[in-house]
Amino acid sequence: MKRSAAAATLSLFACALFALPAQAKDKDAEFFQTIEGQWVGPGEIVAGKYKGTKFTCTLDGTTPEQKAGMTLDGSCRVGIFNQPMKATIVRAGNSYKGSFLDGSAGKGLDITGGNVSGDRVVLAISRKQLNGAMQAKFTGDNTMNVTISVRLEDQLIPVVGMTLKRVDATAVGSIAKN
């Protein structure tokens, strides 16, 4: 994995996982509203050239006034290096669209689709010829596991894993388990 792909993957994981709160009273909106607030947690690159690289992210999630979606803004630290992270994701029909950092045209990633099912969101990600998925799953009201995988031939290979914990007093409700 090239350094820019690693940075893009890292940024994607951070952003997607704090996904998209919505204004409408629907199950997707309820799920995404639980992601609002402040999150901190460690992660690790588990495959590729930078396998074993550990990092810690600090992220703030907000929701837009008019559209279903979210913006996640913060940073991830690897050793003495700090990488800004920003993602914007909005509902597009029955799916989701958005970008991490400056999208695939720059040094980031595009979100090309996605859906919410019970206690998790799965987003399709793309950067030039790299395709994959990001899954964020609640393991409790204040803990979320995020996995980023890339597609190699016909398999999804996990490359980034992280566990985030809520560090603010944002009230959350239970997430329905499917």
URMO-V575070 format. One record per helix or strand. SS is the DSSP state (hx for helix, st for strand). FROM is the first residue (numbers start at 1). LEN is the number of residues. If there is no record, write none. Layout:
SS_FROM_LEN + SS_FROM_LEN
This chain:
hx_3_15 + hx_27_7 + st_37_9 + st_54_9 + st_69_10 + st_81_12 + st_95_6 + st_109_9 + st_120_8 + st_130_11 + st_143_10 + st_155_12
